[in-house]
Amino acid sequence: MRYSDEIIEEVRSRNDIVDVVGQYVHLQKKGANYFGLCPFHNEKSGSFSVSGHKQMYYCFGCGAGGNVITFLMKYDNLTFQEAVKSLADRAGIKLPDEDNSEAAKAMRDKRQILLDINKEAAKYYYKKLRSPEGQKGMEYFQTRKLSDETMQHFGLGFAGVSSGDLVKYLKSLGYSDSQIIEAGLASHDDKFGTHDKFWNRVMFPILDASQKVIGFGGRVLGDGKPKYLNSPETMIFDKSRNLFGLNYAKNSRAGYMIICEGYMDVIAMHQAGFTMAVASLGTAFTTGQALILKRYTDEVILSYDSDEAGTKAALRGIGILKEAGLKGKVLDLRPHKDPDEFIKNEGKEAFEERVRNAENPFFFEVRIMEGRHNMADPEDKTEFYKEIAAKLCEFEEPLERDNYLEAVAARYNIAVADLRKLVATIAVKGTTVRPARRPESGIQKKMTPEDGAKKNQRLLLTWLTDEPEIFHKVKAWVSPEDFSDDLYRRVAREVFSGMENGNFSPAAILDHFTEEEDYGKVAEMFNTNLVDIETREQRKKAFRDIILGVKQAGFERQKRELKPDDPQFLTKTIQGKKELEKLAHLDISPDD
């Protein structure tokens, strides 16, 4: 049976390719990637490369390549379904027992209808914000200093003052009252009938990790209550197992993620360049959300409001991160309340410095404990020291406990021997010791080139994969139809579409191919890096030459496919030549 795209994505994301391949091949880190002897052909020097960033492997010797699923298929001679099941078992993921029953099909159809309704609602709110009726919503976002690009990026919208407009629109598309209500977008009562759940609010679409709209958050304009309203729990929306902004943050290369409280905090941080930010969805941070973050990182920085409620949330979050086996830190935003306010007042560089100096969670907890005591009162001060000692008992590893003990003693001017004795006394009295779980390590990116007939096209696809920020430059000159054969065009369409929609994943693209020969060819397209580029001028020249080479290939293909007796032959040939001549004399760069 064929598993859903969501199941396959979860299985792949929960099985880091470096960890899996490392069980079969001895890997050594060289630069940003890992190398070893290829398990698919005999070689004496390691040309088998594994990229944690791309979640792909590629052998520069024999051309074998793919993702974690195709590796297992080739190495253990498994079918696609068998490989997915093996990796699911490894990650502790329960696969659906039956995928083809009438009940299962009905459930899938129902789920798809709810996704379609939410997608249409997102488009409706988006257009409404940009209409005359959405003017006050636009003014609100502009007051919050959001750019048009940011508003577009997050699909921000507006729900009008009428409480029946969305329902009327969705019904015009053929959806029933019950379907709209089940999608979480409407309510029903005897007085008003079926009516919109959101009205007179700026709207924040909530997307899952695979870029599907699953719900909404809405902030009221004016003094209405509640200030923030979220979609109710539905078949497609579970607040405790999703995070706002994760669809973008999962592609961040920062090596950590920042979790904060509100939608605007996330959006402001992304606008300032901190694209690793996410937020819980109107609920407290949950273990389920921590486990989702663990798929993408091993370190999480808590960035909650600096008021009492935010402090409590951070203390609770520290415990949740520990339970999930994640390394946690706490961002100190004082004297400002939240990340949005901090960035507006202090700027991006000051925020970066706070991130670099994020507080160790143990010392954050100790600092909060200290604030509850009068350190000028000897008795109260002794109670504080006892609380520190009890906190130190939570470390299971003696070496780690001693390291923190010495650091605390130095910070609070306590004799190390006295503090150690106090810890021993507290431990004997029965203080529980909780195990300290260690985080797993993370990886990163890039590979080296190899010649071939379609090298320019492979270079461009690899460059886009490594630096997606140049996509807007590339698409101004190149389209997928400029690629020279069916396979390259198919991959280019996937890359361009994924980058346009913000859900590009080279490893996911491989799942669209079924032939082993194609796995290697496609993997090569994302592993053909430029060499000997050291200066800005060399980079600029390489970019222009590659763009020109791709366009030339597209032009030659077009000429081959046009018949001389085609009325458009001469026109298209002349037009193509002019475009190439114009491009050859233009000064283009990936960095302007």
C-alpha positions in Angstrom: 0.0 0.0 0.0 1.0 3.6 -0.6 1.5 5.8 2.5 0.4 9.4 2.5 2.9 12.2 1.8 2.5 13.4 5.4 3.4 9.9 6.8 6.4 9.7 4.5 7.6 13.2 5.4 7.3 12.4 9.1 9.3 9.1 8.7 12.0 10.8 6.8 12.3 13.8 9.1 12.5 11.6 12.2 15.4 9.5 10.7 18.5 11.7 10.2 20.3 10.3 7.2 23.7 10.7 8.8 22.6 8.6 11.8 21.1 5.9 9.6 23.9 5.7 7.0 26.4 5.8 9.8 25.1 2.4 11.0 26.2 0.9 7.7 29.2 3.1 6.6 32.0 4.5 8.7 31.7 8.2 8.1 34.1 11.0 8.8 33.3 14.7 8.8 35.1 16.8 6.2 33.9 20.4 6.1 30.1 20.5 6.3 29.5 16.9 5.1 30.4 13.4 6.0 32.5 11.0 3.8 33.1 7.3 3.7 33.7 4.3 1.4 30.8 3.8 -0.9 28.9 0.6 0.0 27.6 0.2 -3.5 31.0 -0.2 -5.4 34.6 -1.1 -4.5 36.8 1.9 -3.8 39.9 2.7 -1.8 39.3 6.4 -1.1 36.0 7.7 0.2 33.9 9.4 -2.4 30.6 8.6 -0.7 29.2 11.9 0.7 26.3 12.3 3.1 24.7 15.8 3.6 22.7 16.4 6.8 21.4 19.7 5.5 20.1 18.2 2.2 19.3 14.9 3.9 20.8 13.2 0.8 23.7 10.9 0.0 25.7 10.9 -3.3 28.7 8.9 -4.5 31.0 10.9 -6.7 32.5 7.6 -7.9 29.6 5.5 -9.1 26.8 8.1 -9.1 24.6 6.3 -6.6 22.4 8.8 -4.7 19.2 9.4 -2.9 17.6 10.1 0.5 17.4 8.0 3.7 14.5 5.8 2.3 16.2 5.0 -1.0 19.5 4.3 0.8 17.8 1.5 2.8 16.0 0.2 -0.3 19.4 -0.1 -2.2 21.5 -1.4 0.7 19.0 -3.9 2.1 17.2 -4.7 -1.2 13.8 -3.5 0.2 10.7 -2.2 -1.5 9.8 1.4 -0.9 7.0 0.4 1.5 9.4 -2.0 3.4 12.0 0.7 3.8 9.4 3.2 5.1 8.2 0.6 7.6 11.7 -0.2 8.7 12.5 3.5 9.3 9.1 4.1 11.0 9.9 1.2 13.4 13.3 2.8 14.1 11.7 6.1 15.0 8.8 4.7 16.9 6.2 5.9 14.4 3.0 3.8 14.2 2.0 3.4 10.5 -1.6 3.0 9.6 -2.7 -0.6 9.5 -5.1 -0.2 6.6 -5.1 2.4 3.9 -7.5 1.1 1.4 -10.7 0.4 3.3 -13.9 2.4 2.5 -13.7 3.9 6.0 -10.1 5.0 5.5 -10.9 6.4 2.1 -13.9 8.3 3.5 -11.7 9.7 6.2 -9.0 10.8 3.7 -11.6 12.5 1.6 -13.1 14.3 4.6 -9.7 15.5 5.7 -8.9 16.8 2.2 -12.2 18.7 2.1 -11.3 20.4 5.4 -7.9 21.3 4.0 -9.4 22.7 0.8 -11.9 24.8 2.8 -9.2 26.3 5.0 -7.1 27.0 1.9 -10.0 28.9 0.3 -10.6 30.8 3.5 -6.9 31.8 3.6 -7.2 33.2 0.1 -10.5 35.0 0.9 -9.0 36.7 4.0 -5.8 37.6 2.1 -7.8 39.4 -0.6 -10.0 41.1 1.9 -7.0 42.7 3.7 -6.0 44.2 0.4 -9.5 45.5 -0.4 -11.0 48.9 0.7 -12.9 47.0 3.5 -9.5 45.7 4.8 -8.0 49.2 5.2 -8.1 49.2 9.0 -6.5 45.7 9.1 -3.7 47.0 6.8 -3.2 50.0 9.0 -2.9 47.8 12.1 -0.1 45.7 10.4 1.6 48.8 9.1 1.5 50.3 12.6 3.3 47.1 13.7 6.0 48.0 11.1 5.4 45.0 8.9 6.5 45.3 5.3 4.3 44.3 2.3 6.7 41.4 1.6 6.3 40.1 5.2 2.5 40.3 5.1 2.6 38.4 1.8 5.1 35.8 3.1 2.9 34.9 6.0 -0.4 35.2 4.0 -1.8 37.7 6.5 -5.5 38.6 6.0 -8.6 40.3 7.4 -12.0 39.1 8.4 -14.6 41.8 7.7 -17.1 43.3 10.1 -20.0 41.3 8.7 -20.4 37.9 10.3 -21.7 36.1 7.3 -19.4 37.0 4.4 -17.0 34.0 4.5 -19.8 31.4 4.9 -21.6 33.0 1.9 -18.4 32.8 -0.1 -17.6 29.2 0.8 -21.2 28.1 0.1 -20.9 29.7 -3.3 -18.0 27.2 -3.9 -20.2 24.3 -3.2 -19.3 23.6 0.5 -22.1 22.8 2.9 -22.8 24.5 6.3 -21.8 21.3 8.2 -18.4 21.1 6.3 -17.7 24.8 7.0 -18.5 24.3 10.7 -16.4 21.2 10.8 -13.5 23.1 9.3 -13.6 25.4 12.3 -14.6 28.5 10.3 -18.2 28.9 11.4 -20.7 28.3 14.2 -24.4 27.8 14.2 -27.2 28.9 16.5 -30.9 29.4 16.3 -30.7 33.2 16.3 -28.1 33.8 13.6 -28.0 30.4 11.8 -24.6 29.5 10.3 -22.2 32.5 10.7 -18.5 33.2 10.6 -16.4 32.4 13.6 -14.0 35.2 12.8 -15.1 38.8 12.1 -13.5 42.3 12.5 -10.1 40.6 13.0 -6.7 40.6 11.4 -6.0 37.0 10.4 -3.0 34.8 10.8 -3.1 31.5 8.7 -1.6 28.6 10.6 0.2 26.1 8.3 1.5 22.7 9.2 5.1 21.6 8.3 4.0 20.6 4.8 2.6 24.0 4.0 -1.1 23.1 4.4 -3.4 25.7 6.0 -4.9 23.9 9.0 -6.4 26.8 11.0 -6.3 30.5 11.9 -5.5 32.9 14.6 -7.4 36.2 14.7 -6.7 39.4 16.6 -9.7 41.6 17.2 -9.5 45.3 16.1 -10.8 47.5 18.8 -11.9 46.5 22.3 -13.8 43.2 21.5 -13.3 40.0 23.4 -11.4 37.8 23.2 -8.4 39.7 22.0 -7.0 36.6 20.3 -9.2 33.9 18.9 -7.9 30.6 17.4 -9.6 28.0 15.3 -11.1 25.2 17.4 -9.7 21.7 17.4 -10.6 19.9 14.2 -9.6 16.7 12.4 -6.8 18.7 10.8 -5.9 21.1 13.6 -4.4 19.9 16.9 -3.0 23.0 18.8 -0.8 20.9 21.0 1.0 19.2 18.1 1.6 22.2 15.8 3.6 25.4 16.0 3.1 28.8 14.2 5.9 29.5 11.8 7.3 25.9 11.8 6.7 25.6 8.0 9.4 28.2 7.5 11.6 27.7 10.7 12.2 24.0 9.8 14.3 25.2 6.9 16.5 27.6 9.0 20.1 26.7 9.2 20.7 28.3 12.5 21.3 25.1 14.4 18.7 26.1 17.0 15.1 27.3 17.2 13.5 30.1 19.3 10.1 29.6 20.7 8.1 32.6 21.7 4.5 33.4 22.8 2.7 35.2 20.0 2.2 35.3 16.2 3.5 38.9 16.0 6.7 38.0 17.8 7.4 35.2 15.3 6.6 37.5 12.3 8.7 40.4 13.6 11.6 38.0 14.2 11.4 36.5 10.7 11.2 40.0 9.2 14.4 40.9 11.1 16.1 37.7 9.8 15.5 35.4 12.7 13.8 32.7 10.6 14.2 30.0 13.3 11.4 31.5 15.4 8.1 29.6 16.2 5.2 30.0 18.7 2.8 27.8 20.4 -0.9 28.3 19.3 -2.7 30.1 22.1 -1.8 27.3 24.5 1.0 26.5 26.9 4.1 24.9 25.3 3.5 21.1 25.3 5.6 17.9 25.2 4.1 17.2 21.8 5.4 20.5 20.4 8.9 19.8 22.0 9.0 16.5 20.2 8.1 18.2 16.9 11.0 20.6 17.4 13.3 17.7 18.1 12.8 16.5 14.5 14.6 19.6 13.3 17.0 20.7 16.1 18.7 19.7 19.3 18.7 23.2 20.9 15.7 25.4 21.7 15.9 29.0 23.1 12.9 30.1 25.1 11.9 33.7 24.4 8.9 34.5 26.6 7.6 37.8 27.8 9.7 39.2 30.7 6.6 39.6 33.0 5.6 37.1 35.7 3.5 35.0 33.4 6.3 34.8 30.9 8.7 33.7 33.6 6.4 31.0 34.7 6.0 29.8 31.1 9.8 29.7 30.7 10.3 27.7 33.9 7.7 25.2 32.7 9.2 25.1 29.2 12.6 24.2 30.7 11.2 21.1 32.2 9.4 20.1 29.0 12.6 20.5 27.0 14.5 18.3 29.4 11.9 15.6 29.2 12.1 15.7 25.4 15.9 15.4 25.5 16.5 18.9 24.1 19.1 21.4 25.2 17.4 24.6 26.3 18.4 28.2 27.0 16.4 31.3 28.0 16.5 34.7 26.3 16.7 37.7 28.6 14.7 40.5 27.0 14.8 42.9 29.9 13.9 45.8 30.0 11.6 45.0 27.1 8.5 42.9 27.3 8.8 40.7 24.2 10.9 40.0 21.1 8.8 42.3 18.9 9.3 45.3 21.3 12.9 44.5 21.8 13.8 44.4 18.1 11.9 47.6 17.4 13.7 49.5 20.2 17.2 47.9 20.2 17.6 46.5 16.7 18.7 43.3 15.1 22.3 43.3 16.3 21.4 43.8 19.9 18.9 40.9 19.6 21.6 38.7 18.1 23.8 39.5 21.1 21.1 38.5 23.5 20.7 35.2 21.5 24.4 34.5 21.7 24.3 35.1 25.5 21.1 33.2 26.1 21.0 32.1 29.7 21.8 28.6 30.8 18.4 27.2 32.1 19.9 26.1 35.5 21.1 29.7 36.2 17.9 31.1 35.0 16.0 29.0 37.5 18.5 30.0 40.2 18.1 33.7 39.3 14.3 33.4 39.6 14.7 31.5 43.0 17.0 34.3 44.2 14.3 36.9 43.4 12.0 35.2 45.8 14.3 35.7 48.8 15.6 38.6 50.8 19.3 38.1 50.5 19.9 40.7 53.3 18.1 38.4 55.8 20.5 35.6 56.9 17.7 33.1 57.5 16.1 33.8 54.1 19.6 33.6 52.4 20.2 30.2 54.0 16.8 29.0 52.6 18.0 30.2 49.2 21.2 28.1 49.5 19.1 25.1 50.5 17.0 25.5 47.4 20.2 25.7 45.3 21.5 22.5 46.9 18.2 20.7 46.1 18.4 22.0 42.5 21.9 20.6 42.3 20.6 17.2 43.4 18.7 16.9 40.1 21.9 16.3 38.2 22.5 12.5 37.9 26.0 12.7 36.6 28.6 13.5 39.3 30.9 15.4 37.0 28.1 17.6 35.7 26.8 18.2 39.2 30.3 19.2 40.4 30.8 21.6 37.5 27.5 23.4 38.3 28.3 23.3 42.0 31.6 25.1 41.5 30.0 27.6 39.2 27.2 28.4 41.7 29.7 28.6 44.6 31.8 31.1 42.6 28.7 33.2 41.6 27.3 33.4 45.1 30.5 33.5 47.1 29.9 30.2 48.9 32.8 27.9 49.9 32.7 24.9 47.6 33.2 22.4 50.5 30.3 24.0 52.4 28.0 23.8 49.4 29.0 20.2 48.6 28.2 19.3 52.2 24.8 21.0 52.0 24.0 19.1 48.7 24.9 15.8 50.4 22.7 16.6 53.4 19.7 17.5 51.1 20.3 14.3 49.0 20.3 12.1 52.2 17.0 13.7 53.2 15.4 12.2 50.1 15.6 14.8 47.4 14.7 13.1 44.1 17.3 12.9 41.4 16.0 13.3 37.9 18.0 11.9 35.0 19.7 14.5 32.8 19.1 13.5 29.2 21.6 14.4 26.7 20.7 16.0 23.3 21.7 14.4 20.1 23.9 16.2 17.6 22.9 17.9 14.4 24.6 18.2 11.0 24.8 20.6 7.9 25.5 21.1 4.2 27.4 21.2 0.8 29.3 18.9 -1.6 31.8 19.1 -4.5 31.4 19.1 -8.4 31.7 16.6 -11.2 31.7 17.2 -15.0 28.9 16.2 -17.3 26.9 17.3 -20.4 24.3 19.2 -18.3 26.7 20.7 -15.8 25.3 24.2 -15.9 21.9 23.0 -15.1 23.2 20.9 -12.2 25.3 23.8 -10.9 22.2 26.0 -10.9 20.0 23.5 -9.1 22.8 22.9 -6.5 23.4 26.6 -6.1 19.6 27.2 -5.5 19.6 24.4 -3.0 22.5 25.8 -1.0 21.4 29.4 -1.3 17.6 29.6 -1.8 17.8 33.4 -1.3 19.1 33.8 -4.9 15.9 32.3 -6.3 14.2 35.6 -7.0 17.3 36.5 -9.1 17.3 33.2 -11.0 13.6 33.1 -11.8 14.0 36.6 -13.4 16.0 34.9 -16.2 15.4 31.2 -16.1 12.2 29.0 -16.0 11.9 25.2 -15.7 11.2 25.1 -19.5 14.8 26.2 -20.1 16.1 22.8 -18.8 17.2 20.5 -21.6 15.5 17.2 -21.1 12.4 15.7 -19.4 14.1 14.6 -16.2 15.9 17.9 -15.6 12.7 19.9 -16.4 10.6 17.7 -14.0 13.1 18.3 -11.2 13.4 22.0 -12.1 9.6 22.4 -11.9 9.6 20.8 -8.4 12.4 23.1 -7.3 10.9 26.3 -8.6 7.4 25.4 -7.3 8.8 24.4 -3.9 10.8 27.6 -3.6 7.9 29.7 -4.7 5.7 28.2 -2.0 8.3 28.0 0.7 8.3 24.2 1.0 11.3 23.1 -1.0 13.0 19.8 0.1 15.5 18.0 -2.2 15.0 14.8 -0.2 11.2 14.9 -0.7 11.6 15.4 -4.5 13.4 12.0 -4.7 10.2 10.3 -3.5 8.5 11.3 -6.8 10.8 8.9 -8.7 10.7 5.2 -8.8 13.6 4.0 -10.9 17.0 3.5 -9.1 18.8 5.0 -12.0 16.8 8.2 -11.5 17.7 8.5 -7.8 21.4 8.9 -8.7 20.7 11.4 -11.5 18.5 13.5 -9.4 20.8 13.4 -6.4 23.6 14.6 -8.7 21.6 17.6 -9.6 21.8 18.8 -6.0 25.5 17.9 -5.5 27.4 19.7 -8.3 29.1 22.5 -6.4 31.3 25.3 -7.9 35.0 25.3 -7.0 37.7 28.0 -7.1 35.3 30.9 -6.3 37.1 33.1 -3.9 36.1 36.7 -4.8 32.9 38.5 -5.4 33.8 39.1 -9.1 34.4 35.3 -9.6 31.0 34.6 -8.0 29.4 37.2 -10.2 31.0 35.8 -13.4 30.1 32.2 -12.5 26.4 33.2 -11.9 26.1 34.9 -15.3 27.9 32.1 -17.1 25.6 29.5 -15.6 22.4 31.4 -16.3 23.6 32.0 -19.9 24.5 28.3 -20.2 21.1 27.2 -19.0 19.3 29.6 -21.3 21.5 28.5 -24.3 20.5 24.9 -23.6 16.8 25.8 -23.5 17.2 27.7 -26.7 18.9 24.8 -28.5 16.2 22.4 -27.3 13.5 24.8 -28.5 15.1 25.0 -32.0 15.3 21.2 -32.2 11.7 20.8 -31.3 10.4 23.4 -33.7 9.9 22.3 -37.3 11.2 24.6 -40.0 7.8 24.7 -41.6 6.3 25.9 -38.3 5.0 29.5 -38.8 6.5 30.4 -35.4 10.0 28.9 -36.3 11.6 32.1 -37.5 10.0 34.4 -34.9 10.9 32.2 -31.9 14.5 31.6 -33.2 15.1 35.3 -33.7 13.5 36.1 -30.3 15.6 33.4 -28.6 18.9 34.8 -30.1 18.0 38.3 -29.0 17.4 37.2 -25.4 20.7 35.4 -25.3 22.6 38.4 -26.8 20.9 40.7 -24.3 21.8 38.4 -21.4 25.4 38.0 -22.6 25.9 41.8 -22.2 24.0 42.3 -19.0 25.7 42.8 -15.7 23.9 40.3 -13.4 24.9 39.1 -10.0 23.4 36.8 -7.3 24.1 39.3 -4.6 22.7 42.7 -5.9 
